[in-house]
Amino acid sequence: MSVEASSGPSRPDIAPQELTREKDLFSLYKLSFKFPGSKFNRVVTLMTAAALVTLVWLTRTNVDNLSVSVRAVFAFGNATVPSILGFLVAGFTIFVTVTKAEIFVYMAKRPYRDTGESFLKYNLTAFVLAFTHYLGYLFCLVIVVLFGQPNSPLITLVKRLFAPYIVGDTPAYNLLLGGVFVAFGTWTIYLVLLLKSFVYNTYQVVTTTVRWQLMQAGENTADKTSVV
């Protein structure tokens, strides 16, 4: 979607402090909710959650299967998320480095629909959303690696706390494992979808940059013609 299609008239009187209003990553993450998200991502994520809940329900009495499923999700995350996060950081760094400051100023002066925010923040928060989820996922993986190994004190304590309880015909510990599997399995799929959106957002910003440069070249040509 082009800048013009998603924004109103430019705001030449934009206050510079608006660009630095958010002071931490969590504030930027909250800001991302002001902008429309991907409907496709939401639908696929919900369908994944429903499928995983069904799978857990069918295997809820088999603690071994649930344990294997949880470990498989964590193993997949450990193998892929750190390298993908490195790719995202490198790609974002290159994008910021090669993009001219004038283009960022141009986007900062274009309001995004009725959000009260600029098109620049819309573009940047789309990247920040991906970074935040990948960092949060990586943090959870580190916690699991440090404290969630089989027969670790934490896991032994959790088993003892949940062992006496049964919900219907299912041990409470099995439900806990199933909940962890659903949560991280769904989150893993969502990370893949965010990667898809990250690639598209990069393409969108690059094409916006080229379009801006073409517009500037056209204006310069028109000015030279009028002078002649």
Residue pairs with C-beta under 8 A, 6 or more apart in sequence:
1 204
2 208
2 211
3 106
3 107
3 110
3 119
3 208
3 211
3 212
6 112
6 113
6 119
6 122
7 110
7 111
7 112
7 113
7 119
8 110
8 111
8 113
9 111
10 106
10 109
10 110
11 109
11 110
11 111
11 118
12 109
14 108
14 109
14 118
18 118
19 108
19 118
19 120
19 121
21 27
22 28
22 31
25 128
25 131
25 132
25 135
26 132
28 124
28 125
28 128
28 132
29 128
29 129
29 132
31 117
31 121
31 125
31 128
32 125
32 126
32 128
32 129
32 132
34 115
34 116
34 117
35 112
35 115
35 117
35 122
35 125
35 126
38 193
38 197
40 193
41 190
41 193
41 194
41 196
41 197
44 189
44 193
45 186
45 189
45 190
45 193
48 185
48 186
48 189
48 190
49 182
49 186
52 181
52 182
52 185
52 186
53 182
56 66
56 178
56 179
56 181
56 182
57 178
59 65
59 66
59 69
60 66
60 170
60 174
60 175
60 178
61 169
61 170
61 171
61 174
62 174
63 171
63 173
63 174
63 177
66 174
66 177
66 178
66 181
67 177
69 177
69 181
69 185
70 177
70 180
70 181
70 184
73 181
73 184
73 185
73 188
74 141
74 144
74 184
76 188
77 137
77 141
77 184
77 188
78 141
78 145
81 134
81 137
81 138
81 141
81 191
82 138
84 134
84 191
84 195
85 131
85 134
85 135
85 138
88 127
88 130
88 131
88 134
88 195
88 198
89 131
91 198
91 202
92 127
92 131
95 202
95 205
95 206
99 205
99 209
100 209
103 208
103 209
103 212
103 213
104 120
106 212
107 118
107 119
107 120
107 123
107 208
108 118
108 119
108 120
108 121
109 118
110 118
110 119
110 120
111 117
111 118
111 119
112 118
112 119
112 121
112 122
115 122
123 201
123 204
123 205
126 197
126 198
126 201
127 198
127 201
129 194
130 194
130 195
130 197
130 198
133 187
133 190
133 191
133 194
134 191
134 194
137 187
137 188
137 191
140 184
147 154
148 154
148 155
149 155
158 173
158 176
159 173
162 171
162 172
162 173
162 176
163 171
163 172
163 173
165 171
165 172
166 172
167 175
